[in-house]
Amino acid sequence: MDSQAFRKHGTEMVEYICKYMETLKDRRVTPSVEPGYLRHLIPSEAPYEPEEWGRIMQDVEDKIMPGVTHWQHPRFHAYFPAGNAYESILGDMLGDGIGCIGFSWAASPACTELETIVLDWLGKAIGLPDHFLALKEGSTGGGVIQTSASECVLVSMLAARAQALKRLMAKHPNSEESHLLCKLIAYCSKEAHSCVEKAAMISFVKLRILEPDENASLRGRILAEAMEEDEQQGLVPFFVSTTLGTTGSCAFDSLEEIGKEIQRFPCIWLHVDAAYAGNSFICPELKPLLKGIEYADSFNTNPNKWLLTNFDCSTLWVRDRIRLTSALVVDPLYLKHCYDDAAIDYRHWGVPLSRRFRSLKLWFVLRSYGISGLQNYIRRHIELAKRFEQHVLKDKRFEICNQVKLGLVCFRLKGNDKLNEKLLSTINESGKLHMVPASVNDKYIIRFCAVAQNASEDDIDYAWETIVDFANELLEKEQHDELSEIINRKKEDTLAKKRSFFVRMVSDPKIYNPAINKAGTPNMSLDVTSPVVGNSRNPIIRTQASTDRNTWISWPLAFLFNSNNDEGGAKSNVSLR
């Protein structure tokens, strides 16, 4: 493709993206496909000869789009927002067009320096202490863009591990590093993201997962008691991962309590994971949720969640960049340059060597919206979440399961977990909405998040009406099934009783027929000349009355016959005497 063709197809692509965004409501939120669907639509080998661009784009619509979950759809309420502003898309497009690999300052000075400046911008807007800002006089900290919050947590844990091992080796110079490594232990709440557990696995350290309080918040006292207990067992606490805005319910750990409690542990590194909620701290009224940040050694948030910047763009700040880079420095000769001591080389701040020009898209968004525009966007999502919360509170069949502080509402039908599982699965299968579950206080709950960039009150109202419709249908079916179960159980009990009566009646029918007891034993004779129904153990009994009316019936069968008619409301014409 030459530049002329790129102009033509680039214009077409922009038009395709715009049309896609404008017509999202016409599509299902989630695809109706089975695993492996695409394998049957695409050849098993790459084409040997080049194909026409138009044919490729046709396959996008015919084969790819049917399998896409539309995260920008106004009916998508799962997970957290996925930023995707047009300004960000254009910034990413420019970065890809430039195509530089910014592993060092020398590899692309603008790529490195813009990242440093933009991270200081955002850090100030969030309200981070000055020691997290790279360009603040006297600061040894700074910020870096990583691929995800998982990588932010991992590199922070690796830095903490290196710091702890260095301290322990100085204290125990004759010990093997591997022996000291097995003594290190990290901590997090049960509500922490799974990436903490994965980071511990990669780092070969122990992880103790602690119980939060009734509001899903990790408290300082619980953490301190666990750390003291582990110290008594010969372990060395070295890392604590706290969460501001948990994935499950957007709960907030007690950061200030935790920060104060851990000061007496010499090897400890305090990390704050605020992947979603951290973005909201640009709003002055939400900054109290950041209380205690002065105790932290590192902090991360994801502009690609709630600051309209498309993936990937996770930001990490550290109090002391030397403690971070000393754990990750690998410096071969071919990567050295004459400004090593004067400039930041971001290859030392993370796992990968190669780095994209990700700061461009964040720069575009911050400049295009301004802090005020981003504040309004976040406040709007919180207002919509509060609107949904009010809908739930008005319906007494439902309950709210979290403190709604930001854009996430956790709710459930009052009842058992299976009922809520059925509700969520039927809603998601319909393709009308998409939500995901979580566990709060060991209960199955449904997460509803304000996600779409341009979400409206109508979208929230539609979502609630849809949920109510499915809930009505489900509860009606549950009531019907419950009633049917009761009826069937009653029938089974009745049949069991009848079988018992049948067996006992054969031995002495007078006990179960009051007419026999009152009238005495009728004049009965065994009519051996008449047709006999049954075998010799169950003969036909012919009474005088039955002879007159030409009615023949055995005692056990007569009992069952009369019982069945009584249930149906009709009365038998056969008299039992």
NUSE-30865 format. One record per residue (C-alpha): x, z, y. Coordinates in pm, whole numbers, plus 32768, in hexadecimal, padded with zeros to 4 digits. Layout:
BEGIN
XZY...
***
This chain:
BEGIN
80008000800080927F9C8150803F803682A17F2B7F3982E47E7E7F87819B7EB580FA81D97E0280E083287CDE803082837CBF811581567D14824882237BED81FE83067B1381CC81D47B8A831881447B3983D3828379DE8336827C79B58395810D7A14850081557929851382807809848181B97854856F809A7844869B818177078620822D764985DF80EA76B5870D801E75528797801A74E6866A7F4E75D186C87E2F75BA87DA7D2A769988FF7D86773289097C2A776787E57B3B769487B07A0677AE8754791A784E87DC77DE79C3882577A87A7B86E3775A797D860178097A8A854978CF7B6384FC77A37A58840A77287A3D835A78797BAC831E78C87C9E825677EE7D948319771C7EBD826477BB7F1B820C79207EE0809E7982800F7FC079587FA47ED57A707F3A7F497BCE7DC67F6C7C127CF87F1D7D477CBF80397E3D7B4A7FFB7E417B3580297CC97BF081737CE07B0281F77DEA79D581877D217A5482567BFD7A74837F7CE878FF83737D2E789383127BCE797C83EA7AFC7A1F84FA7BCF7906856C7CB3781385B67B93790B86BD7B1D795387617C6E78DE88BC7CD0789188977E41793189C27EEB78C8894880457759892C7FDD76678A0080AD75D98A877F63772E8AF77EE3773E8C747EF878458CC37DF079A08D5B7E1B7A0F8D557F897A168C3D808E7B048B19805C7B758AAB81B77B54893881F77B3188ED836A7B6E878583D47C8D87FD84B17D36889383807D02875882B17DA5868983C37EC5877F83E07EFE876C82697EE985F3827B7FF785EE838780D586DB82C480B48602818F80F984D08262823B856482EB829785C1818883B286B681CE842387C180D8846688FA81A4853889D680C4862E8A2A81DC864A8A148354873C88F28332865088378247854D882883618577890B8490841588D48516837B892483C4842F8A7483BA84098AD8852682988A7F8546824E8B56841583018C7F84B3824B8C55860080F08C1E856B81158D4D8485816C8E2285B580388D9886677F568DF485467FFC8F4585097FBE8FA886737E548F3486607E19900285247EB4913685C37FE8916284EA80F49253856A821991BA8627830991F18506825090DC844682988FD8855683D28F05853184048EB886A183C29015872884FB90B287B8859291AC86C884BA914085A3854E90F7844E8406907F83BC834D8F3683C2824A8E588322824A8D3B822881468C4E819781238C60801C804C8B977F2D7F5A8CB17ED77F1D8E277EF07F9C8E407D8A80F18DC67DFA80EC8EB77F2280B28FDD7E3781B88F607D4182D48F367E3C828090877ED88295912D7D8283DD907B7D36846D90F77E8083F392587E37848D924A7CDC85DD91D97D6785D592F07E6A858293F87D65868C93837C708793937E7D82874194E67DDC873C95577C70888494A67C1E8929955B7D4288A596A57CBD88F796597B508A26956D7B5A8A6A958C79E6890B9523797E88AC93CA790987C0931179F286DB92C378CB86BF94377881865B948079E8856A935C79F3849793EC78DB845F952579AE83BF946D7AD3824794877AF9815693E37BEF7FF494477C527EB093A47CB97D3A93E07CAD7C5793627B997BB9928E7CAD7D0391E67D097D2B90717CCD7DA890087B767EE08F767C1A7F7390D77C307F6990F67AB680028F9C7A9281178FF47B8A816A912B7ABD817E90587982826E8F637A28833E907F7ABB83569138796B82DA927F7A0181CC937579A1808493727A5E7F9094947A757E2E94317AD47D6E95487B807BFC95947BA27B6A95687CFF7A5B96457D9578E695FA7D98791C95007EB47A2894457DEB7B3794D17ECF7C8595517E4F7CC496AA7EE57E1097467F457DE598807E737D9F97BE7D327ED596E77D6A7FB7980E7DBD7F4A98D17C897F9497A47BAB80EC97717C48814898E17C2480D998DE7ABA81AC97AA7A7182DD98417B1D82C0996D7A3782C8987A7913841197E97990838096AF7A2E83D0962B7B8A82AD95C17C6A832494937D3081FB93BB7D9E809493F07E0E7FA992CC7E477E7E93287F1E7D5B92447F6D7C97921780AD7B65915180427B6391477EC67AF7900B7E1379DD90B67D55792791687E6E79FB914F7FAC7A5592BF7F957B6F935B805E7C7694427FD07CC3957680A47E0394E581337E4B95FF82277E1E970A811A7EFB964A802A8006960A81318024977C8181802997E98014814097037FA0823E975980AE82E798587FCD833897577EC0848B96BF7F1C847895747E5C831595127EBA82A993C57F54814793B37FDF80A1925D7FD67F51920480747E8B90E47FDF7D84907580DB7D578F1180607BF18EF280DF7BB3901381CE7D008FF882827C878EC783407B688F9083D77C58908084827C7D8F84859C7B2E901486107B6B915086DF7A3B9203864D7AC791D884EB7C299250852F7BD193B884C67BC6933283617D3F92FE83837D80946E83C77EC094E1831D7F749391832A809F943A83D080FB94CC827A8109937781CD824492BF8167818F91738137803D90DA81877F948F96811E7E5B8ED8817B7DD68D7981357D7F8C9A825D7D108BA181537BF18C8F810B7B588CF782557C198C4C836E7BA58AE7832C7CFB8A7882AD7CF889B681697DB58A1F80327ED08A6F80077F1F8B64811F7F5A8CD380CA80198D9D81C881038EBF817B81AB8FAB827082BE90A4821A834991CE82D884AF9179827885009012821E865A9070819D85BD9146808C84E6901A802B85F28F0D803086FB8FDF7F82861D8FDE7E4E85F68E647E4D87368DCC7ED987D48CBB7E0888C38BFA7EE789758AD27E488A718A127F17899688DD7F3C888F89A97FF8897D8A4E80EE898B89E3825A8A418A4D839589168B11841E88ED8BF482EE89228D3083BA885A8CC584EC871A8C388457860F8C90835A861D8BD8820F84C78BFE816F85488BA0801885BC8D0C8001845D8D91804C83AC8D197F1283C18C857DB583CD8B0E7DFF84EE8A5B7EA4842389347F25832589848033821588B680DE81DC88A1825680B2898C823980D38A278390805388E684337EEE890E83B97EE18A7D841B7F6F8A2485717E668916859B7D4E8A0B85467DCC8B2686257DEE8A3A874D7CAA897987147BCA8AAB86E87C8A8BB387A37C748D1D87367B1D8D3787DB7A928C1487117B108CA985CB7A7F8DFB8628792A8D5C866079408CAC8510798B8DF28458787D8EB2851377808DA684BB77C98DCD834777A38F46836276528F19841075DD8E3482F7764C8F2F81F0758A904082A574588F5E82A974718F318131749F90A88105735890E581C172A38FF180DC731C90B47FAD72C29206803E715C91978080712291487F10711392907E4F715E91DE7D0872C591A77D8073DD928C7DEF751792667EC4765692CA7E0C776192CB7F1D779A932B8085775F91E4813F787391E6824278D19076824978418F3981AF78078FAE804876C790467FBE76BE90D37E5C756290FC7DCB74A2910F7C857349912D7BF272F592937B9C730E929E7A257411925D79197542917B792C74AE90767842738F903D793374838FF17A4D75598F16796D74258E47791B73C68E2E7A89751C8DB57AF675478CC079D573F48C1D7A0F74378BFA7B85758E8B607B4E75118A777A3D740B89EF7B2C7515896F7C1B744C89EF7D45753D8B0B7D95768C8B837D1A76ED8CF27D0877D68DB97C2877C28F177B90789D90497BB078A091AD7B31786192CA7C267854942E7BA1783E939A7A42770592D77A9D76DB915F7A89769A90E67BEC76698F967C97774B8F387DBA76B58E7A7EDF77AF8E087FE5777C8D4B812978668C2980E5780C8ADD818B78B08A9D82DA77688A38837F76818B1A82B675378B628363741E8C5E834D73508B55829A745D8B40818D74538CB9815A72D58CBC814F72D28B9C805773C98C567F7A72F58D917F7971B38CD37F33725D8C257E1072D88D6F7D83717C8E087DA370DA8CDD7CF571C48CFB7BCC719C8E757BC770208E597BC1702E8D667AA071288E3B79E270698F817A136F228EDF79AC6FC58E5E787070638FB1782D6F10905C784F6E6E8F5D77686F848F8576676F6A9100767D6DEF90F5764A6E16900775246F1590EE748A6E28921874A96D0A9152740C6DE490D772EF6E65923672B16D0092B972A66C9C91AA71B16DC491FC70D56D67936F70DB6BFA931C70896C5D92396F6A6D4093466EDE6C2494406EE86B37934D6E3E6C3093126D2A6C4A94886CF86ACD94A86CF36AB4938C6BF96B9E94386B046AF1958A6B1E699194F66B1769CB945669C76A0895AF693968DD965A69E367FF95876AC9670D96A86B0D681097546BE6681496336CDC66A295D76CDC65BF96E26D73648B96276CF464F696726B91652497E26BD963D098036C8262FF97316B9263A697A26A57642296BA694C633F958C692A62C6950E67DC63DA942067836407934D66536516926765EA647B911165C16557907564BE64728F4A64A5649E8EEF661165CC8E33669666E38F2666D567BE8EF4680669178F8867DE69BD901C66AF6963914365D56A13923866BC693791D267E067DC9181674D66AA9116680E65BD923E683B644C91F16840636B92F668E261F492FD68DB61E7929B6A4962D791806A19620B910868F260D190FA69C46180903B6ADA62508F6769F1638F8FE36A9764CC901C69D1660290BC6A656724919369F5675D92E16AA368B592986B356853913F6BB5671591C76C4D67DD92C66D1068C391BF6DA367A190D66DE866E691DF6EB0682492486F6C686D90E46FDE670990B37058671591FA7115684A918471D3679F90417233666390F072A365839061718F64DB9132708064E690DB6F1063A390936E57643491376D2163CA92A26CF564B693956C57640794B46BA5
***
